[in-house]
Amino acid sequence: MNTASSHSAPEPPGRSTGRPSYREGKYPVLALFPYLLVAATILAALSGARHLLYRIAPEMTWLHSGELHRLLDVNGEGNLIVWFTAGLWLVLGLTATGLGVLLGDRRMFVLSAVGFLASMDETASIHESFNHVGWALADRWGLTVSTWPWVFFGAPVALAVVLITVPLLRSLPTAVSKTLIIAGLIFLTAVLFLEAISGLFMDGDTATNPVAYVLVTHAEEYLEMVAISLALSALVALTRWDKETRTVRARVALSHPKD
């Protein structure tokens, strides 16, 4: 009797204990990042240069008002920077959805939801509507809010997202999970910490310290684009282009531990 067929070959070890995990390997987590970083840097630099020119040459009204100002201002809405950031979120959501389908891993759809909802929020500025709610509650309770009230609503939401994504992050290859964690830390630093600081320089719709406000908001928006670009690059590293079939395939395999 051939006993060789009765024993299965050992599988490469995963990092999970008791739940499906992705096998370790070399993943090009930063392959896409430099290209996205160049685009983010150009957009932030153009906005910064315009604000600097406003300080140096305020008589250049053609540059400081109208459509050119609107399109290039990181503090504005419905412009090129919002389009780029919302687009990054949308592509991240689509990438996570594709990975969830290719790998049969529903945990990926958590990142899909994050990407799609964040893209919608970036486009429609939904989070800013919570400022009015926060100010109304502060007036009712006799409180003073010295920064953007939406930050206090956003912090618990961010914590909930972190807790929900922990199982997926623990199962991913080390290089990918570490890159996503770094991206998450950069993003939270930007949208919570720096956003809260920028609110300290505002009194209603007026900047009490315009220079400080512009510097902080540029740092916040730039780090936000950097973080999303880094996360997207990490997810794309889980895929590869198959030249023979001309299709996108998963670079990673899901390892199911035995019961």
Disulfide bonds with the S-S distance in Angstrom:
none
